């Protein structure tokens, strides 16, 4: 998935091999250049220990996103200030 398709507050379904055994769902807390910090909200019971060790937070690459479930906010473009003469 591309960075432009992910927004703060979005709920994402993800799969990562390194830290979690099963797919999980998380909410975007912070955006980076190629990844996002997620608060893990839903996970398989077999990953309970992994989630606890991660303190319910994980940084994932945008390539690891399986599906964007939405729910976040899209910030409107900043308005340009009028030119001072």
Backbone atoms as SQL, in Angstrom:
CREATE TABLE atoms (id INTEGER PRIMARY KEY, chain TEXT, resi INTEGER, resn TEXT, atom TEXT, x REAL, y REAL, z REAL);
INSERT INTO atoms VALUES
  (1, 'A', 1, 'UNK', 'N', 0.839, -1.173, 0.000),
  (2, 'A', 1, 'UNK', 'CA', 0.000, 0.000, 0.000),
  (3, 'A', 1, 'UNK', 'C', 0.889, 1.242, 0.000),
  (4, 'A', 2, 'UNK', 'N', 0.420, 2.293, -0.603),
  (5, 'A', 2, 'UNK', 'CA', 1.185, 3.536, -0.674),
  (6, 'A', 2, 'UNK', 'C', 0.875, 4.431, 0.520),
  (7, 'A', 3, 'UNK', 'N', 1.839, 5.277, 0.872),
  (8, 'A', 3, 'UNK', 'CA', 1.697, 6.191, 2.016),
  (9, 'A', 3, 'UNK', 'C', 0.475, 7.100, 1.859),
  (10, 'A', 4, 'UNK', 'N', 0.205, 7.531, 0.640),
  (11, 'A', 4, 'UNK', 'CA', -0.901, 8.456, 0.378),
  (12, 'A', 4, 'UNK', 'C', -2.261, 7.825, 0.677),
  (13, 'A', 5, 'UNK', 'N', -2.315, 6.489, 0.754),
  (14, 'A', 5, 'UNK', 'CA', -3.571, 5.789, 0.999),
  (15, 'A', 5, 'UNK', 'C', -3.821, 5.532, 2.482),
  (16, 'A', 6, 'UNK', 'N', -2.896, 5.953, 3.343),
  (17, 'A', 6, 'UNK', 'CA', -3.000, 5.721, 4.787),
  (18, 'A', 6, 'UNK', 'C', -3.039, 7.068, 5.504),
  (19, 'A', 7, 'UNK', 'N', -3.926, 7.174, 6.501),
  (20, 'A', 7, 'UNK', 'CA', -4.086, 8.425, 7.243),
  (21, 'A', 7, 'UNK', 'C', -4.104, 8.149, 8.747),
  (22, 'A', 8, 'UNK', 'N', -3.819, 9.176, 9.537),
  (23, 'A', 8, 'UNK', 'CA', -3.881, 9.047, 10.993),
  (24, 'A', 8, 'UNK', 'C', -5.263, 8.569, 11.415),
  (25, 'A', 9, 'UNK', 'N', -5.295, 7.610, 12.311),
  (26, 'A', 9, 'UNK', 'CA', -6.558, 7.094, 12.815),
  (27, 'A', 9, 'UNK', 'C', -7.135, 5.944, 12.006),
  (28, 'A', 10, 'UNK', 'N', -6.586, 5.659, 10.828),
  (29, 'A', 10, 'UNK', 'CA', -7.073, 4.536, 10.022),
  (30, 'A', 10, 'UNK', 'C', -6.855, 3.225, 10.760),
  (31, 'A', 11, 'UNK', 'N', -7.766, 2.317, 10.562),
  (32, 'A', 11, 'UNK', 'CA', -7.633, 0.967, 11.095),
  (33, 'A', 11, 'UNK', 'C', -7.090, 0.100, 9.956),
  (34, 'A', 12, 'UNK', 'N', -5.960, -0.565, 10.200),
  (35, 'A', 12, 'UNK', 'CA', -5.284, -1.327, 9.158),
  (36, 'A', 12, 'UNK', 'C', -5.175, -2.798, 9.536),
  (37, 'A', 13, 'UNK', 'N', -5.374, -3.654, 8.562),
  (38, 'A', 13, 'UNK', 'CA', -5.122, -5.084, 8.755),
  (39, 'A', 13, 'UNK', 'C', -3.738, -5.353, 8.187),
  (40, 'A', 14, 'UNK', 'N', -2.853, -5.972, 8.982),
  (41, 'A', 14, 'UNK', 'CA', -1.451, -6.140, 8.610),
  (42, 'A', 14, 'UNK', 'C', -0.971, -7.561, 8.859),
  (43, 'A', 15, 'UNK', 'N', 0.121, -7.902, 8.190),
  (44, 'A', 15, 'UNK', 'CA', 0.796, -9.185, 8.399),
  (45, 'A', 15, 'UNK', 'C', 2.291, -8.930, 8.367),
  (46, 'A', 16, 'UNK', 'N', 2.966, -9.219, 9.478),
  (47, 'A', 16, 'UNK', 'CA', 4.429, -9.107, 9.546),
  (48, 'A', 16, 'UNK', 'C', 4.987, -10.427, 10.052),
  (49, 'A', 17, 'UNK', 'N', 6.067, -10.874, 9.477),
  (50, 'A', 17, 'UNK', 'CA', 6.654, -12.159, 9.840),
  (51, 'A', 17, 'UNK', 'C', 7.527, -12.074, 11.086),
  (52, 'A', 18, 'UNK', 'N', 8.158, -10.943, 11.321),
  (53, 'A', 18, 'UNK', 'CA', 9.165, -10.834, 12.377),
  (54, 'A', 18, 'UNK', 'C', 8.588, -10.875, 13.788),
  (55, 'A', 19, 'UNK', 'N', 7.517, -10.147, 14.029),
  (56, 'A', 19, 'UNK', 'CA', 7.029, -9.967, 15.398),
  (57, 'A', 19, 'UNK', 'C', 5.722, -10.676, 15.720),
  (58, 'A', 20, 'UNK', 'N', 4.912, -10.940, 14.727),
  (59, 'A', 20, 'UNK', 'CA', 3.595, -11.526, 14.951),
  (60, 'A', 20, 'UNK', 'C', 3.437, -12.777, 14.083),
  (61, 'A', 21, 'UNK', 'N', 2.775, -13.793, 14.631),
  (62, 'A', 21, 'UNK', 'CA', 2.575, -15.034, 13.887),
  (63, 'A', 21, 'UNK', 'C', 1.365, -14.973, 12.957),
  (64, 'A', 22, 'UNK', 'N', 0.369, -14.214, 13.336),
  (65, 'A', 22, 'UNK', 'CA', -0.881, -14.119, 12.572),
  (66, 'A', 22, 'UNK', 'C', -1.164, -12.669, 12.174),
  (67, 'A', 23, 'UNK', 'N', -2.042, -12.464, 11.184),
  (68, 'A', 23, 'UNK', 'CA', -2.455, -11.090, 10.842),
  (69, 'A', 23, 'UNK', 'C', -3.113, -10.418, 12.049),
  (70, 'A', 24, 'UNK', 'N', -3.031, -9.101, 12.090),
  (71, 'A', 24, 'UNK', 'CA', -3.602, -8.336, 13.201),
  (72, 'A', 24, 'UNK', 'C', -4.149, -7.026, 12.673),
  (73, 'A', 25, 'UNK', 'N', -4.887, -6.326, 13.517),
  (74, 'A', 25, 'UNK', 'CA', -5.443, -5.022, 13.166),
  (75, 'A', 25, 'UNK', 'C', -4.867, -3.980, 14.115),
  (76, 'A', 26, 'UNK', 'N', -4.555, -2.807, 13.569),
  (77, 'A', 26, 'UNK', 'CA', -4.017, -1.722, 14.382),
  (78, 'A', 26, 'UNK', 'C', -4.493, -0.373, 13.887),
  (79, 'A', 27, 'UNK', 'N', -4.422, 0.616, 14.750),
  (80, 'A', 27, 'UNK', 'CA', -4.818, 1.988, 14.428),
  (81, 'A', 27, 'UNK', 'C', -3.568, 2.847, 14.269),
  (82, 'A', 28, 'UNK', 'N', -3.524, 3.642, 13.199),
  (83, 'A', 28, 'UNK', 'CA', -2.360, 4.476, 12.912),
  (84, 'A', 28, 'UNK', 'C', -2.245, 5.591, 13.947),
  (85, 'A', 29, 'UNK', 'N', -1.088, 5.631, 14.643),
  (86, 'A', 29, 'UNK', 'CA', -0.821, 6.660, 15.643),
  (87, 'A', 29, 'UNK', 'C', 0.119, 7.740, 15.100),
  (88, 'A', 30, 'UNK', 'N', 1.064, 7.324, 14.228),
  (89, 'A', 30, 'UNK', 'CA', 2.046, 8.261, 13.698),
  (90, 'A', 30, 'UNK', 'C', 2.506, 7.762, 12.340),
  (91, 'A', 31, 'UNK', 'N', 2.764, 8.688, 11.440),
  (92, 'A', 31, 'UNK', 'CA', 3.212, 8.347, 10.087),
  (93, 'A', 31, 'UNK', 'C', 4.690, 8.689, 9.935),
  (94, 'A', 32, 'UNK', 'N', 5.405, 7.818, 9.242),
  (95, 'A', 32, 'UNK', 'CA', 6.801, 8.036, 8.895),
  (96, 'A', 32, 'UNK', 'C', 6.917, 7.995, 7.373),
  (97, 'A', 33, 'UNK', 'N', 8.117, 8.117, 6.844),
  (98, 'A', 33, 'UNK', 'CA', 8.319, 8.135, 5.396),
  (99, 'A', 33, 'UNK', 'C', 7.871, 6.831, 4.728),
  (100, 'A', 34, 'UNK', 'N', 8.289, 5.692, 5.243),
  (101, 'A', 34, 'UNK', 'CA', 7.979, 4.395, 4.635),
  (102, 'A', 34, 'UNK', 'C', 7.233, 3.446, 5.562),
  (103, 'A', 35, 'UNK', 'N', 6.819, 3.947, 6.728),
  (104, 'A', 35, 'UNK', 'CA', 6.169, 3.085, 7.707),
  (105, 'A', 35, 'UNK', 'C', 5.217, 3.899, 8.584),
  (106, 'A', 36, 'UNK', 'N', 4.525, 3.187, 9.468),
  (107, 'A', 36, 'UNK', 'CA', 3.588, 3.831, 10.385),
  (108, 'A', 36, 'UNK', 'C', 3.654, 3.136, 11.741),
  (109, 'A', 37, 'UNK', 'N', 3.437, 3.904, 12.794),
  (110, 'A', 37, 'UNK', 'CA', 3.339, 3.371, 14.147),
  (111, 'A', 37, 'UNK', 'C', 1.869, 3.029, 14.394),
  (112, 'A', 38, 'UNK', 'N', 1.613, 1.772, 14.777),
  (113, 'A', 38, 'UNK', 'CA', 0.246, 1.328, 15.030),
  (114, 'A', 38, 'UNK', 'C', 0.055, 0.958, 16.485),
  (115, 'A', 39, 'UNK', 'N', -1.146, 1.224, 16.977),
  (116, 'A', 39, 'UNK', 'CA', -1.591, 0.720, 18.260),
  (117, 'A', 39, 'UNK', 'C', -2.361, -0.559, 17.932),
  (118, 'A', 40, 'UNK', 'N', -1.882, -1.709, 18.379),
  (119, 'A', 40, 'UNK', 'CA', -2.502, -2.989, 18.041),
  (120, 'A', 40, 'UNK', 'C', -3.836, -3.106, 18.770),
  (121, 'A', 41, 'UNK', 'N', -4.919, -3.277, 18.005),
  (122, 'A', 41, 'UNK', 'CA', -6.260, -3.293, 18.588),
  (123, 'A', 41, 'UNK', 'C', -6.923, -4.664, 18.545),
  (124, 'A', 42, 'UNK', 'N', -6.582, -5.490, 17.568),
  (125, 'A', 42, 'UNK', 'CA', -7.190, -6.814, 17.455),
  (126, 'A', 42, 'UNK', 'C', -6.140, -7.792, 16.961),
  (127, 'A', 43, 'UNK', 'N', -6.039, -8.951, 17.619),
  (128, 'A', 43, 'UNK', 'CA', -4.997, -9.915, 17.277),
  (129, 'A', 43, 'UNK', 'C', -5.454, -11.313, 17.642),
  (130, 'A', 44, 'UNK', 'N', -4.798, -12.306, 17.063),
  (131, 'A', 44, 'UNK', 'CA', -5.099, -13.706, 17.353),
  (132, 'A', 44, 'UNK', 'C', -4.605, -14.041, 18.759),
  (133, 'A', 45, 'UNK', 'N', -5.321, -14.916, 19.441),
  (134, 'A', 45, 'UNK', 'CA', -4.959, -15.296, 20.813),
  (135, 'A', 45, 'UNK', 'C', -3.557, -15.890, 20.894),
  (136, 'A', 46, 'UNK', 'N', -3.099, -16.526, 19.819),
  (137, 'A', 46, 'UNK', 'CA', -1.751, -17.120, 19.828),
  (138, 'A', 46, 'UNK', 'C', -0.652, -16.054, 19.873),
  (139, 'A', 47, 'UNK', 'N', -0.989, -14.797, 19.545),
  (140, 'A', 47, 'UNK', 'CA', -0.020, -13.702, 19.569),
  (141, 'A', 47, 'UNK', 'C', -0.082, -12.872, 20.850),
  (142, 'A', 48, 'UNK', 'N', -0.816, -13.333, 21.850),
  (143, 'A', 48, 'UNK', 'CA', -0.986, -12.559, 23.085),
  (144, 'A', 48, 'UNK', 'C', 0.352, -12.184, 23.718),
  (145, 'A', 49, 'UNK', 'N', 1.282, -13.128, 23.797),
  (146, 'A', 49, 'UNK', 'CA', 2.601, -12.864, 24.374),
  (147, 'A', 49, 'UNK', 'C', 3.380, -11.857, 23.534),
  (148, 'A', 50, 'UNK', 'N', 3.326, -12.015, 22.203),
  (149, 'A', 50, 'UNK', 'CA', 4.028, -11.085, 21.304),
  (150, 'A', 50, 'UNK', 'C', 3.511, -9.658, 21.470),
  (151, 'A', 51, 'UNK', 'N', 2.200, -9.512, 21.534),
  (152, 'A', 51, 'UNK', 'CA', 1.583, -8.186, 21.676),
  (153, 'A', 51, 'UNK', 'C', 1.981, -7.562, 23.009),
  (154, 'A', 52, 'UNK', 'N', 1.999, -8.341, 24.063),
  (155, 'A', 52, 'UNK', 'CA', 2.391, -7.829, 25.381),
  (156, 'A', 52, 'UNK', 'C', 3.839, -7.350, 25.361),
  (157, 'A', 53, 'UNK', 'N', 4.726, -8.104, 24.712),
  (158, 'A', 53, 'UNK', 'CA', 6.137, -7.711, 24.615),
  (159, 'A', 53, 'UNK', 'C', 6.307, -6.427, 23.802),
  (160, 'A', 54, 'UNK', 'N', 5.408, -6.204, 22.849),
  (161, 'A', 54, 'UNK', 'CA', 5.462, -4.999, 22.014),
  (162, 'A', 54, 'UNK', 'C', 4.729, -3.816, 22.660),
  (163, 'A', 55, 'UNK', 'N', 4.158, -4.028, 23.846),
  (164, 'A', 55, 'UNK', 'CA', 3.366, -2.989, 24.530),
  (165, 'A', 55, 'UNK', 'C', 2.230, -2.472, 23.652),
  (166, 'A', 56, 'UNK', 'N', 1.638, -3.376, 22.884),
  (167, 'A', 56, 'UNK', 'CA', 0.509, -3.067, 22.010),
  (168, 'A', 56, 'UNK', 'C', 0.845, -2.043, 20.927),
  (169, 'A', 57, 'UNK', 'N', 2.124, -1.875, 20.609),
  (170, 'A', 57, 'UNK', 'CA', 2.542, -0.940, 19.560),
  (171, 'A', 57, 'UNK', 'C', 3.521, -1.627, 18.625),
  (172, 'A', 58, 'UNK', 'N', 3.472, -1.253, 17.343),
  (173, 'A', 58, 'UNK', 'CA', 4.377, -1.830, 16.355),
  (174, 'A', 58, 'UNK', 'C', 4.567, -0.836, 15.211),
  (175, 'A', 59, 'UNK', 'N', 5.766, -0.792, 14.666),
  (176, 'A', 59, 'UNK', 'CA', 6.042, 0.005, 13.470),
  (177, 'A', 59, 'UNK', 'C', 6.029, -0.958, 12.297),
  (178, 'A', 60, 'UNK', 'N', 5.199, -0.666, 11.309),
  (179, 'A', 60, 'UNK', 'CA', 5.092, -1.540, 10.151),
  (180, 'A', 60, 'UNK', 'C', 5.387, -0.769, 8.867),
  (181, 'A', 61, 'UNK', 'N', 5.982, -1.464, 7.917),
  (182, 'A', 61, 'UNK', 'CA', 6.224, -0.916, 6.590),
  (183, 'A', 61, 'UNK', 'C', 4.891, -0.897, 5.847),
  (184, 'A', 62, 'UNK', 'N', 4.689, 0.082, 4.991),
  (185, 'A', 62, 'UNK', 'CA', 3.442, 0.162, 4.237),
  (186, 'A', 62, 'UNK', 'C', 3.219, -1.081, 3.378),
  (187, 'A', 63, 'UNK', 'N', 4.283, -1.774, 3.010),
  (188, 'A', 63, 'UNK', 'CA', 4.163, -3.001, 2.216),
  (189, 'A', 63, 'UNK', 'C', 3.512, -4.126, 2.998),
  (190, 'A', 64, 'UNK', 'N', 3.502, -4.030, 4.335),
  (191, 'A', 64, 'UNK', 'CA', 2.926, -5.076, 5.185),
  (192, 'A', 64, 'UNK', 'C', 1.429, -4.916, 5.403),
  (193, 'A', 65, 'UNK', 'N', 0.847, -3.852, 4.863),
  (194, 'A', 65, 'UNK', 'CA', -0.584, -3.607, 5.045),
  (195, 'A', 65, 'UNK', 'C', -1.366, -4.484, 4.071),
  (196, 'A', 66, 'UNK', 'N', -2.276, -5.267, 4.620),
  (197, 'A', 66, 'UNK', 'CA', -3.121, -6.138, 3.809),
  (198, 'A', 66, 'UNK', 'C', -4.351, -5.372, 3.330),
  (199, 'A', 67, 'UNK', 'N', -4.955, -4.576, 4.243),
  (200, 'A', 67, 'UNK', 'CA', -6.182, -3.851, 3.912),
  (201, 'A', 67, 'UNK', 'C', -6.336, -2.641, 4.814),
  (202, 'A', 68, 'UNK', 'N', -6.796, -1.536, 4.240),
  (203, 'A', 68, 'UNK', 'CA', -7.107, -0.340, 5.013),
  (204, 'A', 68, 'UNK', 'C', -8.605, -0.365, 5.298),
  (205, 'A', 69, 'UNK', 'N', -8.959, -0.466, 6.573),
  (206, 'A', 69, 'UNK', 'CA', -10.363, -0.525, 6.975),
  (207, 'A', 69, 'UNK', 'C', -10.960, 0.864, 7.153),
  (208, 'A', 70, 'UNK', 'N', -10.145, 1.921, 7.031),
  (209, 'A', 70, 'UNK', 'CA', -10.622, 3.299, 7.110),
  (210, 'A', 70, 'UNK', 'C', -10.834, 3.775, 8.533),
  (211, 'A', 71, 'UNK', 'N', -11.621, 4.826, 8.653),
  (212, 'A', 71, 'UNK', 'CA', -11.953, 5.362, 9.957),
  (213, 'A', 71, 'UNK', 'C', -11.073, 6.503, 10.410),
  (214, 'A', 72, 'UNK', 'N', -10.032, 6.807, 9.651),
  (215, 'A', 72, 'UNK', 'CA', -9.119, 7.885, 10.027),
  (216, 'A', 72, 'UNK', 'C', -9.584, 9.218, 9.506),
  (217, 'A', 73, 'UNK', 'N', -8.724, 10.196, 9.609),
  (218, 'A', 73, 'UNK', 'CA', -9.066, 11.529, 9.123),
  (219, 'A', 73, 'UNK', 'C', -8.123, 11.930, 8.003),
  (220, 'A', 74, 'UNK', 'N', -8.678, 12.601, 7.047),
  (221, 'A', 74, 'UNK', 'CA', -7.883, 13.152, 5.959),
  (222, 'A', 74, 'UNK', 'C', -7.794, 14.648, 6.207),
  (223, 'A', 75, 'UNK', 'N', -6.602, 15.125, 6.528),
  (224, 'A', 75, 'UNK', 'CA', -6.429, 16.543, 6.803),
  (225, 'A', 75, 'UNK', 'C', -6.554, 17.335, 5.509),
  (226, 'A', 76, 'UNK', 'N', -7.370, 18.390, 5.514),
  (227, 'A', 76, 'UNK', 'CA', -7.488, 19.208, 4.306),
  (228, 'A', 76, 'UNK', 'C', -6.170, 19.930, 4.045),
  (229, 'A', 77, 'UNK', 'N', -5.900, 20.254, 2.788),
  (230, 'A', 77, 'UNK', 'CA', -4.661, 20.980, 2.498),
  (231, 'A', 77, 'UNK', 'C', -4.642, 22.324, 3.218),
  (232, 'A', 78, 'UNK', 'N', -3.469, 22.719, 3.667),
  (233, 'A', 78, 'UNK', 'CA', -3.333, 23.995, 4.378),
  (234, 'A', 78, 'UNK', 'C', -3.653, 25.143, 3.433),
  (235, 'A', 79, 'UNK', 'N', -4.401, 26.108, 3.959),
  (236, 'A', 79, 'UNK', 'CA', -4.742, 27.259, 3.140),
  (237, 'A', 79, 'UNK', 'C', -3.532, 28.169, 3.023),
  (238, 'A', 80, 'UNK', 'N', -3.388, 28.707, 1.846),
  (239, 'A', 80, 'UNK', 'CA', -2.260, 29.626, 1.631),
  (240, 'A', 80, 'UNK', 'C', -2.594, 30.976, 2.241),
  (241, 'A', 81, 'UNK', 'N', -1.582, 31.568, 2.879),
  (242, 'A', 81, 'UNK', 'CA', -1.790, 32.901, 3.452),
  (243, 'A', 81, 'UNK', 'C', -1.729, 33.931, 2.341),
  (244, 'A', 82, 'UNK', 'N', -2.563, 34.981, 2.442),
  (245, 'A', 82, 'UNK', 'CA', -2.535, 36.009, 1.395),
  (246, 'A', 82, 'UNK', 'C', -1.184, 36.734, 1.380),
  (247, 'A', 83, 'UNK', 'N', -0.785, 37.117, 0.210),
  (248, 'A', 83, 'UNK', 'CA', 0.497, 37.815, 0.048),
  (249, 'A', 83, 'UNK', 'C', 0.415, 39.195, 0.710),
  (250, 'A', 84, 'UNK', 'N', 1.479, 39.576, 1.393),
  (251, 'A', 84, 'UNK', 'CA', 1.558, 40.871, 2.051),
  (252, 'A', 84, 'UNK', 'C', 2.196, 41.849, 1.081),
  (253, 'A', 85, 'UNK', 'N', 1.525, 42.967, 0.865),
  (254, 'A', 85, 'UNK', 'CA', 2.066, 43.955, -0.081),
  (255, 'A', 85, 'UNK', 'C', 2.736, 45.088, 0.626);
